[in-house]
Amino acid sequence: MQNETLAVIGTGYVGLVTAACLADLGNQVIGIDRDHNKIARIMRGDMPIYEPGLGELVARAIASGRLRFTTDLSALRSADLVMLAVGTPSAGVDGAVDLSQVWSAIDDIAPNLAQDAIVIGKSTLPIGTGRKIAQRLQQLTGCSIQVASNPEFLREGQAIGDFMQPDRIIIGADSPGVSARIENLYRAQITAGTPVLSTTLESSELIKYAANAFLATKVAFINEISDLAEAVGADIGAISAGIGMDPRIGNRFLQPGPGYGGSCFPKDTLALAYAAREMGQPTQIVEATIRANLARGDKMLQKIIRAIGPVAGKNLAVLGLAFKAGTDDMRDAPALPILRGLLAAGAKLRAYDPKAGAVAAPLLPGLAVVDTAAQALGNADAAIILTEWQEFRDLTPADFVRQLQYPVVVDLRNLYAPAAMANGGVHYHSLGRTPCLPPATKAVRHG
């Protein structure tokens, strides 16, 4: 099958990574976005998002001649496949999805589509959206435009590796011919052994939601087990390892933390629950997962206050703001409700994150964002760890003892060995493990 030209609509997180990776794999790709400033930034090598290695990948693909960017929708006339990678945020707390960007994109691209073009949903689309897109395109063009689904499974901070070495490729389409044309985009990975599942539009759309909901459920589950382990004096590290040895369970997503966040799990669990209720098939497990994660922030706030004592007037160092390491994404970051609670209680917060400080600052009025971990820790009454950056893993007990006024660390990512921290003079509080106190150290102020 000959190479076809792919147009990617939207140069946000999914669109930009997808366009660059597919071009690097040998495809001819056009990235299209109506935002002139964003396209200008990309062309001069200034990535609008932080993703390790993305700038270098985009530059290499542009230099190869296989990737170009434009705001001109007439470029679609040369595209054989058109991939939608626009935002699909939540429309409200009930879980309904805001598809305004999708329908705006459909209206924009319709006049420029080739009659035999395939429109592919790469964005996470509610179940049944592909059919509605096909109907809308029929109304706008008078032609029967083929619509397919090809969901992404990218982890922020590891998106390029996930794309280049995927564990599966999912394609939802109505005909083997359409599936084959989409498979051709991924011929390098398929040749290397990546499995492909071709199915219906609806099944493909539901696979994406079900996968994210299942992973979110694992996160909520291990967080609850962590609380129980801490209450009975058990060790969540051993528990996670023990249950993860069962191949039916697996060891991934079994690390306790302050809750899930980011651009996918919160909105996708809400959207799945909403769709299920609308269809008269409520998902009780998913609904419970959502409730458990929403309650997690307050549980973590109370844990911090129990460890530190009343926080009013205290100077607290905050290490990490992004919802996970490797990204500057603050969407539904677990840090937000925790830090808002501490600020409301009168704490004075100095925060450092290697990438997310500028993004977080306007979301948290009263938060002082600093440029280094040392600036955050300097003479603070205690330290709180919220994101698992390697830079924080590399800190030693001596770093905390030397820089904090009182060597108290509340670690909501379990980055350190409790015994090592205690032996180094740190009052160490983590998740699902008994708090470790040093044999002898300066008194900790709780008043």
C-alpha positions in Angstrom: 0.0 0.0 0.0 1.4 3.4 -1.0 2.1 6.1 1.5 -0.8 8.5 2.1 -0.8 12.0 3.5 -2.2 12.5 7.0 -3.5 15.8 8.4 -3.7 16.1 12.2 -6.3 18.7 13.3 -5.1 20.3 16.6 -1.6 20.7 17.9 -2.2 20.2 21.6 -0.7 17.4 23.7 -2.1 14.5 21.7 -2.0 16.2 18.3 1.5 17.4 18.4 2.9 14.2 19.8 0.9 12.2 17.2 2.0 14.3 14.3 5.7 14.3 15.2 5.8 10.5 15.9 4.0 9.5 12.8 6.2 11.7 10.7 9.3 10.2 12.3 7.9 6.8 11.4 8.0 7.7 7.8 4.6 9.2 7.1 3.8 12.5 5.4 2.1 14.6 8.0 0.5 18.1 8.1 -0.2 19.6 11.5 -3.1 22.0 11.3 -4.2 24.5 14.0 -6.2 27.7 13.8 -4.0 29.3 16.5 -1.4 31.3 14.5 0.7 32.0 17.6 0.9 28.3 18.5 2.0 27.3 15.0 4.6 30.1 15.0 6.0 28.8 18.4 6.2 25.3 17.1 8.0 26.3 13.9 10.7 28.2 15.9 11.2 25.2 18.2 9.3 26.5 21.2 7.0 23.7 22.3 3.6 24.8 23.7 3.7 21.8 26.1 6.4 20.2 28.2 7.1 16.6 27.1 10.6 15.1 27.3 12.2 14.9 23.9 9.3 16.4 22.0 11.2 19.5 20.7 14.0 17.4 19.3 11.5 15.0 17.6 9.5 17.8 16.0 12.7 19.5 14.7 13.9 16.2 13.2 10.6 15.5 11.5 10.4 19.0 10.0 14.0 18.7 8.8 13.2 15.4 7.1 10.5 17.1 5.1 7.9 14.7 6.4 6.2 17.2 8.8 4.9 20.6 8.3 2.5 22.9 10.1 -0.1 25.4 8.9 -3.2 27.3 9.8 -4.5 27.0 6.2 -7.4 24.5 6.1 -7.0 24.3 2.3 -4.0 22.0 3.0 -6.6 19.3 3.8 -7.3 18.9 0.0 -4.1 16.9 -0.3 -4.8 14.8 2.8 -5.9 11.2 2.4 -6.5 10.7 6.2 -7.6 13.4 8.6 -7.1 12.8 12.3 -9.1 14.8 14.9 -6.9 15.6 18.0 -8.8 18.5 19.5 -9.8 18.9 23.2 -12.8 17.1 24.7 -13.0 18.5 28.2 -15.7 17.9 30.8 -18.7 20.1 30.3 -19.6 20.0 34.0 -19.5 18.0 37.2 -22.0 15.5 35.9 -19.5 14.1 33.5 -21.0 15.3 30.2 -18.3 16.0 27.6 -17.9 19.3 25.9 -17.6 18.5 22.2 -17.7 22.1 21.0 -14.1 21.8 19.7 -15.0 18.6 17.8 -18.0 20.1 16.1 -16.2 23.3 15.3 -13.4 21.3 13.7 -15.9 19.2 11.7 -17.5 22.4 10.3 -14.1 23.8 9.5 -12.7 20.7 7.7 -15.8 19.7 5.7 -15.5 22.1 2.8 -11.9 21.0 2.2 -12.2 17.2 2.6 -11.4 14.9 -0.3 -14.3 12.6 -1.1 -12.4 9.5 -0.3 -10.7 10.9 2.8 -11.0 9.0 6.1 -11.8 11.1 9.2 -10.2 9.5 12.3 -11.1 10.2 15.9 -7.8 10.3 17.9 -9.3 12.5 20.7 -11.1 10.6 23.4 -14.7 10.7 22.1 -17.9 9.6 23.9 -19.4 6.4 22.7 -21.4 7.0 19.6 -19.7 10.2 18.6 -18.1 8.6 15.5 -21.5 7.9 14.1 -22.7 11.4 14.8 -19.6 12.8 13.1 -20.4 10.7 10.0 -23.9 12.0 9.9 -22.7 15.6 10.3 -20.2 15.2 7.5 -22.9 13.7 5.3 -25.1 16.8 5.9 -22.2 19.2 5.2 -20.6 17.6 2.2 -23.4 15.6 0.6 -20.9 12.7 0.5 -20.5 9.5 2.6 -17.3 10.2 4.4 -15.7 7.3 6.2 -15.2 7.9 9.9 -13.0 5.7 12.1 -11.7 5.6 15.7 -8.1 5.2 16.7 -7.8 6.1 20.4 -4.5 7.2 21.9 -3.0 5.6 25.0 -0.2 8.1 25.9 1.1 8.7 29.4 2.2 12.3 29.9 5.9 12.4 30.5 6.4 9.2 28.5 4.3 9.9 25.5 6.9 9.5 22.8 8.0 6.1 24.1 4.4 5.0 24.4 3.7 6.1 20.8 6.8 4.5 19.3 6.5 1.3 21.2 2.8 0.8 21.9 1.4 -2.2 23.6 -1.6 -2.2 21.2 -3.1 -0.4 18.3 -6.9 -0.1 18.4 -8.9 0.7 15.2 -12.6 1.1 15.0 -14.0 1.1 11.5 -16.9 -0.2 9.4 -14.8 -1.8 6.7 -11.5 -3.8 6.4 -10.3 -1.4 3.8 -10.6 1.6 6.1 -8.8 -0.4 8.9 -6.0 -1.3 6.4 -5.4 2.3 5.5 -5.1 3.3 9.1 -2.9 0.3 9.9 -0.5 1.5 7.2 0.3 4.6 9.3 1.7 2.2 11.9 3.4 -0.3 9.6 6.8 0.1 11.4 5.3 -0.8 14.8 3.1 -3.6 13.4 6.1 -5.1 11.6 7.9 -5.0 14.9 5.2 -7.1 16.5 2.7 -4.6 18.0 -0.7 -6.3 18.1 -3.6 -4.6 16.3 -7.3 -5.0 17.2 -9.7 -4.0 14.5 -13.3 -3.6 15.8 -16.4 -1.4 15.5 -16.5 2.3 16.1 -18.5 1.9 19.3 -16.2 -0.8 20.7 -13.1 1.3 20.0 -14.6 4.3 21.7 -15.6 2.3 24.7 -12.2 0.5 24.9 -10.5 3.9 25.6 -12.9 4.8 28.4 -12.9 1.4 29.9 -9.1 1.2 30.0 -8.7 4.5 31.8 -11.6 3.8 34.2 -10.0 0.4 35.1 -6.6 2.0 35.8 -8.2 4.8 37.8 -10.0 2.1 39.8 -6.6 0.4 40.6 -5.3 3.7 41.8 -8.3 4.4 44.1 -8.2 0.8 45.3 -4.6 0.8 46.4 -5.0 4.2 48.1 -7.8 2.7 50.2 -5.7 -0.4 51.0 -2.8 2.0 51.9 -5.0 3.7 54.5 -5.9 0.4 55.9 -2.3 -0.8 56.0 -1.3 2.3 57.9 -4.1 1.8 60.4 -3.1 -1.8 61.2 0.7 -1.3 61.1 1.2 -3.1 57.8 3.6 -2.1 54.9 1.9 -1.0 51.7 5.1 -1.6 49.8 5.0 -5.3 50.6 1.3 -5.5 50.0 1.6 -3.9 46.6 4.5 -6.3 45.7 2.6 -9.3 47.0 -0.6 -8.7 45.1 1.2 -7.4 42.0 2.9 -10.8 41.7 -0.4 -12.3 40.6 -0.4 -12.0 36.8 -4.1 -11.5 36.9 -3.5 -8.2 38.8 -0.1 -7.0 37.7 2.2 -4.6 39.5 1.4 -1.4 37.7 -0.8 1.4 39.2 -0.4 -0.1 42.6 1.6 2.7 44.2 -0.3 4.8 46.8 -0.5 8.5 46.4 -2.6 11.7 46.8 -5.1 10.6 44.1 -5.2 10.5 40.3 -5.3 13.6 38.2 -4.3 14.9 34.8 -6.2 15.2 31.6 -7.5 11.7 31.3 -8.6 9.8 34.4 -10.8 12.4 36.0 -12.7 13.4 32.9 -12.8 9.9 31.4 -14.2 8.2 34.5 -16.8 11.0 34.8 -17.7 10.7 31.1 -18.1 6.9 31.3 -20.3 7.1 34.4 -22.4 9.8 32.7 -22.8 7.8 29.5 -23.7 4.7 31.5 -26.4 6.5 33.4 -27.8 8.0 30.2 -28.1 4.5 28.8 -29.7 3.2 31.9 -26.7 1.1 32.8 -25.1 2.8 35.8 -21.5 1.8 36.6 -21.4 1.4 40.4 -17.7 0.5 40.5 -16.7 3.5 38.4 -19.0 5.8 40.4 -17.3 4.6 43.6 -13.9 5.2 42.2 -14.8 8.8 41.4 -16.1 9.3 44.9 -13.1 7.8 46.5 -10.7 10.0 44.5 -12.7 13.1 45.2 -12.4 12.3 49.0 -8.7 11.7 48.7 -7.6 15.3 48.8 -9.3 16.0 52.2 -7.8 12.8 53.6 -4.3 13.9 52.6 -4.9 17.4 54.0 -5.9 15.8 57.4 -2.9 13.5 57.3 -0.6 16.5 56.8 -2.2 18.4 59.7 -1.9 15.3 62.0 1.8 15.1 61.2 2.6 18.8 61.5 0.1 20.0 63.9 -2.0 23.3 63.4 -0.6 24.9 60.3 -1.8 28.5 60.8 1.2 30.7 60.5 3.6 27.9 59.7 6.0 28.1 56.7 5.7 24.9 54.7 7.9 23.7 51.9 6.0 22.1 49.0 8.0 19.9 46.6 6.0 19.1 43.5 2.8 20.6 41.9 2.2 18.8 38.6 -0.2 15.8 38.8 2.7 13.5 38.0 6.4 13.7 37.2 7.5 14.4 33.7 4.9 17.0 32.8 3.8 20.6 33.6 0.1 19.6 33.6 -1.9 20.9 36.4 -5.3 19.7 35.2 -7.1 18.1 38.2 -3.7 17.8 39.9 -4.1 16.3 43.4 -1.9 19.2 44.8 -4.7 21.7 44.1 -7.3 20.7 46.8 -4.6 19.9 49.3 -2.8 23.2 48.9 -6.0 25.2 48.8 -6.9 23.6 52.1 -3.6 24.4 53.7 -3.8 28.0 52.5 -7.3 28.4 53.8 -6.1 27.0 57.2 -3.5 29.8 57.3 -0.3 28.1 56.2 2.4 29.9 54.3 3.5 27.9 51.4 6.7 28.0 49.3 6.5 25.6 46.4 8.9 24.3 43.8 8.2 22.1 40.8 10.8 21.5 38.0 8.3 22.3 35.3 4.8 23.3 36.6 5.5 26.3 38.8 4.4 28.9 36.3 1.3 26.9 35.4 0.3 26.4 39.0 0.8 29.9 40.3 -2.4 31.5 38.9 -4.4 28.5 40.1 -3.3 29.0 43.7 -3.4 32.6 44.9 -1.2 33.0 48.0 1.2 30.3 46.9 4.8 31.5 46.7 6.5 29.7 43.8 10.3 29.5 44.0 13.0 28.3 41.6 14.8 25.6 43.5 14.1 22.9 46.1 16.6 24.6 48.4 14.6 27.8 48.3 11.4 26.0 49.2 13.0 24.0 52.0 15.1 26.9 53.5 14.1 27.3 57.2 10.6 25.9 56.6 8.7 24.3 59.5 8.1 21.1 57.5 8.2 19.7 53.9 5.4 18.2 51.9 6.1 16.0 48.8 3.3 15.9 46.2 5.0 14.9 42.9 7.5 12.1 42.3 10.2 14.0 40.4 13.6 12.3 40.3 15.1 15.5 41.7 13.2 14.9 44.9 14.1 11.2 45.0 17.7 12.3 45.1 17.4 14.3 48.2 19.0 12.8 51.3 17.9 12.9 55.0 20.8 15.3 55.5 19.3 17.8 53.0 16.1 18.0 55.0 17.8 18.2 58.4 20.2 20.9 57.2 17.6 23.1 55.4 14.4 22.7 57.5 13.9 24.5 60.8 12.1 21.3 62.0 13.0 18.1 60.2 9.5 16.9 59.4 8.7 15.4 56.0 5.2 14.4 54.9 5.8 12.3 51.8 2.6 11.6 49.8 4.6 9.7 47.1 6.6 7.3 49.3 9.9 8.3 47.7 12.2 7.3 50.6 12.9 4.3 52.9 11.4 5.1 56.3 14.2 3.6 58.3 16.9 5.6 56.4 15.0 8.8 56.9 14.5 8.2 60.6 18.1 7.2 61.1 19.1 10.4 59.3 17.2 12.5 61.8 13.9 13.1 59.9 10.4 12.8 61.3 9.1 10.9 58.3 5.4 10.4 57.5 4.4 8.5 54.3 1.5 6.5 53.0 0.6 3.0 54.2 3.6 2.7 56.4 4.1 3.4 60.1 5.5 6.9 60.7 9.3 6.7 61.5 10.8 9.0 64.1 14.5 9.5 64.7 16.1 8.1 67.8 16.9 11.6 68.9 16.6 15.0 67.2 15.5 18.5 67.9 11.9 19.0 69.2 9.2 19.4 66.6 6.9 22.4 67.2 3.2 21.5 67.0 1.8 24.6 68.4 
